[in-house]
Amino acid sequence: MQFSEIIGQQEIKNRFIRTVTEQRIPHAQLLTGPEGIGKLALAIAYAQYICCENRGETDSCGVCPSCLKYKKLAHPDLHFVFPVIKPAGRTSVVCDDFIGDFRSMILDNPYFSVNEWYSRISGDAKQGMIYGNESQEIIRKLSLKTYESEYKVMIIWLPEKMNDTCANKLLKILEEPPEKTVFLLVSNAPDQMISTILSRTQLISIPRLSDDDIALALLKNPELEISQIDAVNVARIANGSYLNALAVLNDGDENKLNFERFVMIMRLAWQVGNRKDHASLKTLKKWSDEMAAPGVGRERQKNFLSYGQRMIRENFILNIHNPELNYLTSYESDFSQKFSPFIHERNVEELMMEFALAERHIEQNVNAKMVFFDLVLKVIMLLKK
C-alpha cells in the first residue's frame, strides 16, 4: 500500500517520510484517533516506505520486489497482531490462524470497523481479544533475523484489546527492543491501554479527515455513483471519518438500528417521566433485557451507546440554533426537529455522562441488564428537567 492510496493525511505522511530520509525511525509509535480516518492504512504504507528498495521523495516505488510483496501484505518481514475471537472448543488461538482473513479484509477496503472485522471471522457477537499466547508468537517472530529488508515491522491493530498477559510481555519487548525492529501500534482507544506501554511509545495523533478530502474520495470511488452535491453533504455528516461516509451512503443496517433504538428509549422515557405511563416503563425494562441479550454482544452494545452520545450532542446543537454545526442524516434530522427541545443546558451534560458511563461499564464487563436498565431510569429523570 502506498501513501498515494490513502485519503488525505498529508502532514502525517510527510512526517513518516522525514523519519526515514533523516534515518531516525522511532522503534515504537502509537497511531491514535477515531475509526475510519486511515490509521491502519497509514501504518502499512509507512512500513512499505521503510522497506522499499527504491523509495522516492514522496512515496515508495510500488514496483520493487519488496513493494510487490507489501501490495499483497505478504512480505516476510511484515507481521500483524490483531484481536481475534476464539472458536468454540479451541483452547488457544493466535493471529496467524486468521491472517488470511485479515489480509483480505484490508485488501478489500482498509477503512473498516472492528465490528466488521468480528463479523468477518465469527457469526456471533462476542468481543475479540489479543490473547496471552500471542506474546510468544511476537517474541518468536522478532527473534528471527530479517529475511529481505533492513527492518522488521510489527503492526499491532487495536493494542487496547490485549489481555494483561500479552500486554505485560509486549512491555518487556518495548523496553528492550530487538535491533532494527519497528513497532506500529494502531489504537482507537489509547486510554484503555496500560500506562507503561503508552509511556514507551511515541504518540502520533491522527486527525479527522477534512470534508474536502472525504468528498473527493467518494467521487473517485469507482463503486459509488454520487453527485458532487451529495458527496459534499455526506462528507459533512461523516464528521471526519470515511467509514462514516460509507455508512451514510449505504444507510447501514447498524446505523439505522441504533437510530431506532435511540428513538424508542427517548420516547418511552419521556412518556414515563412526564405522563406516568407505567406500560412504557415495562417496555423499557423489556428493551433493556433485549439489549443485554448475548446475541447483541458487547461491541454492538458499545456502538449503540456511542451513537446515543452523538445524537444527544447533535440535538443539543440543534436546540441552540446552530444548524450549520449539525451532522445528521435526513431521518435523524426529521426526528431531531421535534426532539431537540428536550435536550438543553439543564440535562445535556448529565445525559452525555450517563451514556458514556454505561459504555465504560459494558467495556468492563459489568452486567449488561443492570447497565441498560439503570441507564433508562436515569434518562427518565433527566428528560423531566
C-alpha positions in Angstrom: 0.0 0.0 0.0 1.4 3.4 -1.0 0.8 6.8 0.6 -0.9 7.9 -2.6 -3.7 5.3 -2.0 -4.6 6.9 1.4 -7.2 9.6 1.7 -5.8 13.0 2.9 -3.4 13.0 6.0 -0.6 14.7 4.0 1.1 16.1 7.2 1.2 12.7 8.7 2.6 11.2 5.5 5.3 13.9 5.4 6.2 13.2 9.0 6.7 9.5 8.4 8.7 10.1 5.2 11.0 12.5 7.2 11.8 9.9 9.8 13.0 7.6 7.1 15.0 10.1 5.0 16.6 11.5 8.1 17.3 8.0 9.4 15.6 8.5 12.8 12.8 6.0 12.8 11.4 5.6 16.3 11.3 2.0 17.4 7.7 2.2 18.8 5.0 4.5 17.6 1.3 4.7 18.6 -1.1 6.0 16.0 -4.4 7.1 17.6 -7.7 8.5 16.5 -11.3 7.5 15.7 -12.3 4.8 13.3 -12.4 5.5 9.6 -9.6 8.0 9.3 -6.9 5.7 7.8 -4.7 4.8 10.7 -4.1 1.2 9.7 -3.6 2.1 6.1 -1.1 4.8 7.1 0.8 2.2 9.2 1.0 -0.2 6.3 2.1 2.5 3.8 4.8 3.7 6.3 6.1 0.1 6.7 6.2 -0.3 2.9 8.1 3.0 2.6 10.6 1.9 5.2 11.3 -1.4 3.4 11.1 -0.1 -0.2 14.3 -0.7 -2.2 13.9 2.3 -4.4 11.9 4.8 -2.4 11.1 8.3 -3.8 10.8 11.6 -2.1 7.0 11.3 -1.5 6.2 7.6 -1.7 7.5 4.0 -2.1 8.3 3.0 -5.6 5.5 0.4 -5.8 7.4 -1.9 -8.2 10.4 -3.3 -6.4 10.3 -6.9 -5.0 9.6 -5.5 -1.5 6.7 -3.3 -2.6 5.1 -6.1 -4.7 5.1 -8.3 -1.6 3.7 -5.4 0.5 1.0 -5.0 -2.1 -0.2 -8.5 -1.1 0.6 -7.9 2.6 2.8 -11.0 2.3 6.3 -9.5 3.0 8.2 -11.9 5.3 9.4 -9.0 7.4 5.9 -7.6 8.0 4.0 -9.0 10.9 0.5 -8.3 12.1 -1.2 -8.6 15.5 -4.9 -8.0 15.9 -7.9 -9.1 18.1 -9.5 -12.4 17.3 -12.4 -14.5 18.5 -11.6 -17.9 19.9 -13.7 -20.6 18.2 -15.8 -22.9 20.3 -13.8 -25.9 21.5 -10.4 -24.3 21.0 -8.1 -23.8 24.0 -5.7 -21.5 22.3 -5.7 -19.2 19.2 -3.2 -16.9 17.6 -3.5 -14.2 15.0 -1.8 -16.3 12.3 -4.9 -18.6 12.4 -6.8 -15.6 10.9 -4.1 -13.9 8.9 -5.7 -14.8 5.5 -9.0 -13.2 6.5 -7.2 -10.1 7.9 -5.2 -9.6 4.7 -8.3 -10.0 2.6 -10.2 -7.5 4.8 -7.5 -4.8 4.3 -7.1 -5.5 0.6 -10.9 -5.2 0.1 -11.0 -1.9 1.9 -8.6 -0.7 4.5 -11.3 1.6 6.0 -13.2 -1.0 8.1 -14.5 -1.1 11.7 -13.7 -3.5 14.4 -17.3 -4.8 14.3 -16.9 -5.5 10.6 -13.8 -7.5 11.4 -15.5 -9.5 14.1 -18.4 -10.2 11.7 -16.0 -11.5 9.1 -14.4 -14.1 11.4 -17.3 -15.1 13.6 -21.1 -15.3 13.2 -21.7 -14.4 16.8 -21.5 -11.1 18.7 -18.5 -11.8 21.0 -15.8 -9.3 21.7 -12.4 -10.1 20.3 -9.1 -10.2 22.2 -5.4 -10.5 21.7 -4.7 -13.5 23.9 -1.7 -14.2 26.1 -0.2 -16.8 23.9 0.1 -14.2 21.1 3.0 -12.8 23.1 5.0 -16.0 22.5 4.4 -15.6 18.7 5.6 -11.9 18.9 8.8 -13.0 20.7 9.4 -15.8 18.2 8.9 -13.7 15.1 11.1 -10.8 16.4 13.9 -13.1 17.5 14.4 -14.2 13.8 16.7 -12.3 11.6 15.2 -10.2 8.8 14.6 -12.1 5.6 14.9 -9.4 3.0 14.7 -5.9 4.4 16.8 -3.9 6.8 13.9 -3.6 9.2 11.3 -6.0 10.7 7.9 -4.2 11.1 5.2 -5.3 13.5 1.8 -3.6 13.2 -0.4 -4.2 16.2 -4.0 -3.2 15.4 -6.1 -2.3 18.5 -3.5 -3.0 21.2 -6.1 -2.0 23.8 -7.6 -5.4 23.1 -4.6 -7.2 24.6 -5.2 -9.2 27.8 -2.9 -8.5 30.7 -0.5 -11.3 30.0 0.1 -10.2 26.4 0.4 -6.5 27.3 3.0 -7.1 30.0 5.1 -9.3 27.8 4.9 -6.7 25.0 6.0 -4.1 27.5 9.2 -6.0 28.1 9.9 -6.2 24.4 9.3 -2.4 24.1 11.8 -1.8 26.9 14.5 -3.9 25.2 13.5 -3.8 21.5 15.3 -6.2 19.1 17.7 -4.4 16.7 16.2 -2.9 13.5 12.6 -3.6 14.6 9.8 -1.1 14.3 6.5 -1.4 16.3 3.5 0.5 14.9 0.6 0.3 17.3 -2.8 1.4 15.9 -5.4 2.3 18.5 -8.9 3.6 18.7 -8.9 3.9 22.5 -5.4 4.5 23.9 -6.9 5.3 27.3 -7.7 1.6 27.6 -4.0 0.6 27.3 -1.7 0.1 30.2 0.1 3.4 31.0 3.6 1.8 30.9 3.1 0.9 27.2 1.9 4.4 26.4 5.0 5.8 28.1 7.3 3.7 25.9 5.7 4.7 22.5 5.8 7.9 20.5 2.3 9.1 20.4 1.0 10.3 16.9 -2.5 11.7 16.9 -4.1 11.2 13.5 -6.6 14.0 12.8 -10.0 13.5 11.4 -10.2 13.8 7.6 -11.3 17.1 6.1 -14.7 17.4 4.4 -13.0 18.1 1.1 -10.8 15.0 1.3 -13.8 12.8 2.1 -15.9 14.3 -0.7 -13.1 13.8 -3.2 -12.6 10.2 -2.1 -16.3 9.5 -2.6 -16.3 11.0 -6.1 -13.2 8.9 -7.0 -14.6 5.7 -5.7 -15.5 3.6 -8.8 -18.1 1.6 -6.8 -20.1 4.7 -6.0 -22.4 6.7 -8.2 -22.7 10.0 -6.4 -23.1 13.6 -7.4 -20.7 16.3 -6.2 -23.5 17.9 -4.1 -24.3 14.6 -2.4 -20.6 13.9 -1.9 -20.2 17.3 -0.1 -23.3 16.7 2.1 -22.3 13.2 3.0 -18.7 14.4 3.8 -20.2 17.0 6.2 -22.3 14.4 8.0 -19.4 12.0 8.2 -17.6 14.1 10.8 -14.1 13.4 9.6 -14.5 9.6 9.1 -14.5 8.0 5.6 -16.0 4.9 7.3 -19.0 7.1 8.5 -19.4 8.5 5.0 -19.7 5.0 3.5 -22.2 4.0 6.2 -24.3 7.0 5.4 -24.3 6.2 1.7 -25.1 2.6 2.4 -27.7 3.6 5.0 -26.1 0.9 7.1 -28.3 -1.5 8.9 -26.4 -1.0 12.1 -26.8 2.8 12.0 -30.5 2.6 11.3 -31.0 0.0 14.1 -29.1 2.3 16.5 -31.3 5.2 15.5 -34.5 3.1 16.1 -33.2 2.1 19.5 -32.4 5.7 20.4 -35.8 6.9 19.3 -37.5 4.2 21.3 -35.7 4.8 24.6 -36.2 8.6 24.4 -39.9 8.5 23.5 -40.7 5.9 26.2 -38.6 7.6 28.8 -40.3 10.9 28.2 -43.7 9.2 28.5 -42.8 7.5 31.8 -41.4 10.7 33.3 -44.0 13.2 32.1 -47.2 11.1 31.8 -46.5 8.4 34.4 -47.0 5.8 31.7 -46.3 2.5 33.6 -46.8 0.4 30.4 -43.9 2.3 28.8 -41.8 1.5 31.9 -42.4 -2.2 31.4 -41.5 -1.8 27.7 -38.2 -0.1 28.7 -37.5 -3.0 31.1 -38.0 -5.4 28.2 -35.9 -3.2 25.9 -33.0 -3.3 28.4 -33.3 -7.1 28.7 -33.2 -7.3 24.9 -30.1 -5.0 24.7 -28.4 -7.3 27.2 -29.0 -10.4 25.2 -25.9 -12.4 24.2 -27.0 -12.1 20.6 -26.4 -8.4 20.7 -22.9 -8.6 22.0 -20.8 -6.1 23.8 -19.3 -4.4 20.7 -22.8 -3.6 19.4 -23.9 -2.5 22.8 -21.0 -0.1 23.0 -21.7 1.0 19.4 -25.2 2.0 20.4 -24.1 3.9 23.5 -21.5 5.8 21.4 -24.3 6.5 18.9 -26.5 7.8 21.7 -23.8 10.3 22.8 -23.6 11.6 19.2 -27.3 12.0 18.9 -27.5 13.9 22.3 -24.8 16.2 21.2 -26.3 16.9 17.8 -29.8 17.5 19.3 -28.3 20.0 21.8 -26.6 21.9 19.0 -29.8 21.9 17.0 -31.7 23.2 20.1 -29.3 26.2 20.5 -29.9 27.0 16.8 -26.6 26.2 15.2 -27.7 24.1 12.3 -24.5 24.7 10.4 -22.7 22.7 13.0 -25.1 19.7 12.8 -24.1 16.4 11.3 -27.4 14.4 10.9 -28.8 12.2 8.2 -32.2 13.1 6.8 -34.1 10.6 9.0 -32.1 11.7 12.1 -32.9 15.3 11.3 -36.6 14.6 10.9 -36.8 13.1 14.4 -34.5 15.7 15.9 -36.5 18.7 14.8 -39.2 17.7 17.3 -37.0 16.0 19.9 -34.2 18.6 20.2 -36.1 21.0 22.6 -35.9 18.3 25.2 -32.0 18.3 25.2 -30.9 21.5 26.8 -28.4 23.1 29.2 -30.0 21.6 32.2 -29.6 17.9 31.2 -27.2 17.6 28.3 -24.1 17.1 30.3 -25.6 14.5 32.6 -27.2 12.6 29.6 -23.8 12.5 27.9 -22.2 11.4 31.2 -24.7 8.6 31.7 -24.3 7.2 28.2 -20.5 7.4 28.5 -20.6 5.7 31.9 -22.8 2.9 30.5 -20.3 2.4 27.6 -17.4 2.2 30.0 -19.3 -0.3 32.2 -20.0 -2.5 29.2 -16.3 -2.4 28.2 -15.5 -3.5 31.8 -18.0 -6.5 31.5 -20.4 -5.2 34.1 -23.8 -7.0 34.0 -25.5 -5.6 30.9 -29.0 -5.9 32.2 -28.1 -3.7 35.1 -26.3 -1.2 33.0 -29.1 -0.7 30.5 -32.0 -0.6 33.0 -30.0 1.8 35.1 -29.5 3.9 32.0 -33.1 4.1 31.1 -34.0 5.1 34.7 -31.5 7.9 34.5 -32.8 9.1 31.1 -36.4 9.2 32.6 -35.3 11.5 35.3 -33.2 13.7 33.1 -35.9 14.2 30.5 -38.1 15.6 33.2 -35.7 18.5 33.8 
